[in-house]
Amino acid sequence: MIELLASLAQAASEIRQFVIAYGDAADMPGRTPDMDSGGRQAASGPSRPTERAALDERRLALLDELKSGAAQLPYAVAVLRGVSASMDRALSRWEGEDVSIHLPGGSLDHCNGAAQH
């Protein structure tokens, strides 16, 4: 399980780095071989950087992935918090503590699954 947690931490770190990079990239069009080092079109002609950035398919793909990740990560966080809470309850039970969950109108006893009023 320690190895899985290390993998999870590594994946979270990688996602954090992508989110940082996406912050800069989401405002600019995708780079092409004909751009200079500042991300500007190297060829001469009418410049419409705002329009080019807004319509760039590669920039839009970045935004789609950012939205997708933002939609999925709360589920991952919820699963991890659920695992943590379950492990905490099991450890508390092992330590002899009462692990009943108190709900409005009663409690749920995890030891036998019976509702108590």
N, C-alpha and C positions, 0 to 999 in steps of 0.2 A: 504494500500500500504506500510505503514511503516513496517508491519509484514513481507511482502514479501521481502522487502529489507534486513531485519534482517536475514531471511532465506537464502537469496542469499549471504550475507556476511559470514554466518556460513559455507555454502557449499564451498565457495572460500577458507576459512581458512582450512577446512578439506582437500581439494585438495592440498593446499600448503604443508600441513603436509605429505600427501602421496608422493608428489614429492620429498620432503626431504628424506623420508625413502627409496624411490625407488632408489635414488642416491647411497646409500650404498648397497642396496640389489641387484641392477642390475649387480654388479661385482662379486657376490658370488652365489654358487648354493643354492637351497632351503634347509632349515634346515630339518633334519630328526631326529628321536629319537636316532639314533646311532651316533650322532655328539657330540663332546665336546663343552664346552662353547665358544671356539674360532671359531666355525664353521668348524672345521676340522673333518675328518672321524675318529671315535674312534677306529675302527678295524685296525689291522695291515695289511700290504701288500703294493704293489706298489702304490705310491702316484702320481696321475696325476691331481692336482687341477685345472690347466688351462683347460684341456680337460673336466673334470667333470663340471666345471662352464659353459663352452661354450655350452655344450650339455644338460644342465639341463632344463627340460620342464617347471618347475615352474618359473625359472628365465626368460625363453623366454616368458612365459605368462605375467610376470610383464612388460617386454619390449613392448609386444603387447598392453597392457592397457595404457602404457605411450604414445605410438605412437597414439593410438586412441584418448586419451585425448588431445594430442597436436594438432591433426587434428580438433577436435570439439571445443575447447576453442576459437579459433579466431572467429567462428560464434557467440558464446555467447557474446564475447566482441563487435562485430559489432552490434548485436541487442541492447545491452545496450547503446552503443554510439548513435545509431539511436533514441532510446527512449529519451535519454537525449537531443539530438539536437531538436527533435520534441517538447519536453516540453519547451525548451528554446525559440523556435520560437513562441509557443503559448503565453508564458509569455511576450515576446517582443511585440507581437501584442496587447496583453491586455494593455501593458504599452504605446501603441500608436506609437511604432516604426515601421519603414518600414521593413517588413519581406520578401521582394523579394529576391530570390536567383539569383544572376547574373551568367549567363552561357555564354560561348563563343558564340558570335553572337546574344545575347539577354539576357533576364532575364525571370525567371519563377515567376509569382506573385502567392503566395499561397493564397491570399485572394479570387481570382476568378478563378485561374487555367489557366489564359490566358498567352500565350507567347507574349512578347513584343520585338520588334526589333528596 
